[in-house]
Amino acid sequence: MAARKEARKTGRPYPKSAELQKLVITGAKNTAERAWLASVGVDPLIQSLRDLDTAYRNFFDSVSGKRVGRPVGLPRFKSRKDSRQSLRFTRNGFRIRSNGKLNLAKIGDVRVKWSRALPADPSSVTIVLDAAGRYHASFVVDVEPDHLPEADTEVGIDLGLTTYAVLSDGSVLDNPRFLRKAERRLKAAQRELSRKAKGSRNRAKARRKVARAHAKVADSRMDWLHKETTRIIRETQAVYLEDLNVRGLARGRLAKSVHDAGWATFRRLLEDKAGRGGCQHLSVPGELIRWRRGRGRLRGCRPRHRDVIAPP
């Protein structure tokens, strides 16, 4: 990145990937300051350069209008204090042993606690170290979509904070509020961290304790979201979800509750599972959801609730 920034300042063309590999990998290994690169597999080093190419490509596509969505800025240098670190191995850089161990280039055999069997041969694996000190192995596999049997039911979903969701069939999903329930434990861990001397080993232990507490909240929320979205997709053929501006709501007074609900993740999981399961997912504009001010109840709903009106 430094070489490309220097080329930009001087008006020279950007160095190509082959030139950068010779400069920052092959040539750097022969210097005393970067001799430690020889102890690292060449695959993760090359993948980091490919990630840099992708970051620049996304920036130029965003500026030219080819890339939709949020604007993408120029890539920035990583910090040594980042709470998340990762490295990626392609097909020639790793191997899965018959005894279940994962062999990584220049590292050796690593014991793995498998969450499930791989459905196909992986093309790459990414080793991730999170802030809680846990290592994760994320594999990329190519599988065919498994279409679910067709159902004759459709459902509209209205998201909220008092109740997480109200479905058009009258069922209600209670808001679990994982962050709110863990606030006391998080405050105690954060208070203990603030009392430790900076740079001490006790502060590092306290920081990992805070990170583990936050990781438990995030894992509990993700597990609940996966279970609920899977159940909805298996029981319905079409899902209609209100098109909420989650980013705008997360800037207001209810920001903590909005982030705790995880609406964006709920919608992303529904879209992904609907596509793989052969279901239909549609975003319903807010105008198609009207307030019902009657006093009737629908299977546990409050007297004042929303009716989800699915488009024809």
Secondary structure, 3 states (H helix, E strand, C coil): CHHHHHHHHHCCCCCCHHHHHHHHHHHHHCCCCCHHHHHCCHHHHHHHHHHHHHHHHHHHHHHHCCCCCCCCCCCCCCCCCCCCEEEEEEHHHEEECCCCCEEECCCEEECCCCCCCCCCCCCEEEEEECCCCCEEEEEECCCCCCCCCCCCCEEEEEECCCEEEEECCCCEEECCCHHHHCHHHHHHHHHHHHCCCCCCHHHHHHHHHHHHHHHHHHHHHHHHHHHHHHHHHHHCCEEEEECCCHHHHCCCCCHHHHHHHCHHHHHHHHHHHHHHHCCEEEEECHHHEEEECCCCCCCCCCCCEEEECCCC
